[in-house]
């Protein structure tokens, strides 16, 4: 197995987990719509829906963390980072992964395991509402999300090492992006001629690439 295949393998695991968790949005939307209908039209609110929506959103949020890291989508607040050369970025990232990321995620996994274990042992239910639903399965997502984050963190550390060696960032497993939607819409449009469509797609790709270089640094070359 090559290093790139190893990185792609971890990316695939977390991309699959993120996509699977994204379907929780459908359940979240249906529950909220049902509650609005019952509460305001039937005057018959359901207490457990509040807990259920919290758990659905929390699960989506936690499982989406590793997916976002795999897509290099977390926000960077340091404007100096984008002006650094790839090897400097990799050195900077590598230090931060070992100093902050790994200890923090290990603490999350350890505390989350204990937290979830206690919840399962006592068959914990929500206390936010009367006769609240069980929440031990929800708390089990904490160590699971931590494990996925640690797995992706290992891949990011390997990426840093490869970048230090080769002078450029290794490729990532790409998922659907907004530019793909724009390209598809233009391709199916009957009101845009071929030349205009090609020009619009090229400009959209150029804007996207510039934004990535400034915000995330993946496209920066030596």
C-alpha positions in Angstrom: 0.0 0.0 0.0 1.4 3.4 -1.0 1.2 6.4 1.3 -1.3 8.1 -1.0 -3.6 5.0 -0.9 -3.3 5.0 2.9 -4.4 8.7 3.0 -7.2 8.0 0.5 -8.4 5.1 2.6 -8.8 7.2 5.8 -10.4 10.0 3.7 -12.9 7.5 2.4 -13.8 6.2 5.9 -14.5 9.8 7.2 -16.2 10.9 4.0 -18.6 7.9 4.2 -19.2 8.7 7.9 -19.9 12.4 7.1 -22.3 11.5 4.2 -24.1 9.0 6.3 -24.5 11.5 9.1 -25.8 14.1 6.7 -29.0 12.1 6.3 -29.9 13.1 9.8 -30.8 16.5 8.4 -33.8 14.9 6.8 -35.0 13.4 10.1 -34.3 16.7 11.9 -36.3 18.6 9.3 -39.2 16.2 9.5 -39.3 16.3 13.3 -39.2 20.1 13.4 -42.0 20.4 10.8 -44.1 17.8 12.7 -43.6 19.7 15.9 -44.5 23.1 14.4 -47.7 21.6 12.9 -48.7 19.9 16.1 -47.8 22.8 18.4 -49.3 25.7 16.4 -52.2 24.1 14.4 -53.3 21.2 16.7 -52.2 22.8 20.0 -50.7 19.4 21.0 -46.9 19.8 21.4 -44.7 16.7 21.9 -42.2 17.0 24.6 -39.7 14.4 23.4 -39.2 16.0 20.0 -37.1 18.7 21.6 -34.7 16.1 23.0 -34.7 14.2 19.7 -33.8 17.2 17.6 -31.0 18.0 20.0 -29.6 14.5 19.7 -29.9 14.5 15.9 -28.2 17.8 15.5 -25.5 16.9 18.1 -24.8 13.6 16.3 -24.6 15.4 12.9 -22.2 18.0 14.4 -19.9 15.5 16.0 -19.6 13.1 13.1 -19.2 16.0 10.7 -15.9 17.0 12.3 -13.7 14.3 10.9 -15.4 14.7 7.5 -14.6 18.4 7.5 -11.0 17.8 8.5 -10.7 15.3 5.6 -11.9 17.9 3.2 -9.6 20.5 4.8 -12.7 22.6 5.5 -12.1 23.8 9.0 -11.8 27.6 9.3 -8.3 29.0 9.6 -8.1 32.3 11.4 -4.4 33.1 10.7 -4.1 35.1 7.5 -0.3 34.6 7.5 -0.7 30.9 6.9 -1.8 31.3 3.3 1.3 33.2 2.5 3.6 30.5 3.8 5.4 28.0 1.6 4.0 24.4 1.8 7.0 23.1 3.9 6.5 26.0 6.3 2.8 25.2 6.5 3.5 21.6 7.1 6.0 22.4 9.9 3.5 24.7 11.5 0.7 22.2 11.3 2.8 19.3 12.5 3.8 21.1 15.7 0.1 22.1 16.4 -1.1 18.5 15.8 1.3 17.1 18.4 0.9 20.0 20.9 -2.8 20.6 20.8 -4.7 18.2 18.5 -3.5 14.8 19.7 -3.7 15.6 23.5 -7.1 17.2 23.0 -8.6 14.4 21.0 -7.2 11.7 23.3 -8.8 13.6 26.2 -12.1 13.6 24.3 -11.9 9.9 23.6 -11.1 9.0 27.2 -13.6 11.3 28.8 -16.3 10.4 26.2 -15.8 6.7 26.8 -16.2 7.1 30.5 -19.1 9.5 30.0 -20.9 7.1 27.6 -20.1 4.1 29.8 -21.7 5.6 32.9 -24.8 6.6 30.8 -25.2 3.1 29.5 -24.8 1.6 33.0 -27.6 3.7 34.5 -29.8 3.5 31.4 -29.8 7.3 31.4 -32.8 9.3 30.1 -33.1 13.0 29.4 -34.1 15.2 32.3 -35.0 18.2 30.1 -38.5 17.0 29.8 -40.8 14.8 31.7 -40.4 11.1 30.7 -37.5 12.1 28.5 -36.1 9.7 25.9 -33.0 7.6 26.5 -29.7 9.4 25.7 -27.0 6.8 26.4 -26.9 5.9 22.6 -26.4 9.6 21.9 -23.5 9.9 24.4 -21.8 6.9 22.7 -21.3 9.1 19.7 -18.8 11.2 21.7 -15.9 8.6 21.7 -16.9 7.4 18.2 -16.5 10.9 16.9 -13.2 11.3 18.8 -11.9 8.1 17.3 -12.8 9.3 13.7 -11.1 12.6 14.4 -8.0 10.9 15.7 -7.9 8.6 12.6 -8.1 11.6 10.3 -5.6 13.4 12.5 -3.1 10.6 11.8 -3.7 11.1 8.1 -3.1 14.8 8.4 0.1 14.2 10.2 1.3 11.9 7.5 0.3 14.6 5.0 2.6 17.0 6.8 5.5 14.6 6.7 5.0 14.0 3.0 4.8 17.7 2.3 8.0 18.3 4.3 9.7 15.6 2.1 8.3 16.6 -1.3 7.6 20.3 -0.9 4.0 20.1 -1.8 0.8 18.9 -0.2 -0.4 15.4 -1.3 -3.8 15.1 -2.9 -7.0 14.7 -1.0 -10.1 12.7 -1.8 -12.5 15.2 -3.2 -16.2 15.3 -2.4 -19.0 17.2 -4.2 -18.5 21.0 -3.9 -20.5 24.0 -4.8 -18.5 24.4 -8.0 -19.8 21.0 -9.1 -23.4 22.1 -8.8 -22.7 25.3 -10.7 -21.0 23.3 -13.5 -23.9 20.9 -13.7 -26.6 23.6 -13.8 -24.7 25.4 -16.6 -24.3 22.2 -18.5 -28.1 21.6 -18.4 -29.1 25.1 -19.2 -30.8 25.8 -22.5 -30.3 29.6 -22.2 -26.5 29.6 -22.1 -24.4 29.1 -25.2 -21.3 26.8 -25.1 -18.7 29.6 -25.1 -20.4 31.5 -22.3 -20.8 28.3 -20.3 -17.1 27.4 -20.7 -16.0 30.9 -19.7 -18.3 30.9 -16.6 -17.0 27.5 -15.5 -13.4 28.5 -16.0 -13.9 31.7 -14.0 -15.7 29.8 -11.2 -12.8 27.3 -11.0 -10.3 30.2 -10.9 -12.2 31.9 -8.0 -12.5 28.6 -6.1 -8.8 27.8 -6.5 -7.8 31.3 -5.4 -10.0 31.0 -2.3 -8.4 27.6 -1.4 -4.9 29.0 -1.8 -5.7 32.0 0.4 -7.8 30.2 3.0 -6.3 26.7 3.3 -2.9 26.7 1.5 -3.4 23.3 -0.3 -2.8 24.8 -3.7 0.3 26.8 -2.9 3.5 25.6 -4.6 7.1 26.3 -4.1 
